[in-house]
Amino acid sequence: MTLQGDAGTTVDDDPSVRDAKRRLDQAKARHQRARALASARHRKLDARRKIILGGALLERAQRGGSAESDDAARLVQEILRSLTRANDKKAFEGFEL
């Protein structure tokens, strides 16, 4: 519903309303930008954790000579057998522990 004044102007024509709308739009943009940055930080941290954990698992599996390294090697082999995506499988073609 748009309210009109005597001269055919609307409430939206009022300078204080236009200014409030502009500030609201800017706040929404800042909020959206902050959410996007937080999401990017989260994805980056998640990827870093996966890389570190994968590296540690592979290092332990390749160490050999202990029950721990044998367990790690079995886990790596099980994970590799469970891969279903062609791109994931391709990344490990020729890979050996």
Summary of the structure (lengths in Angstrom):
residues: 97
radius of gyration: 28.6
end to end distance: 70.0
largest distance: 90.7
contacts: 189
relative contact order: 0.06
helix: 76%
strand: 2%
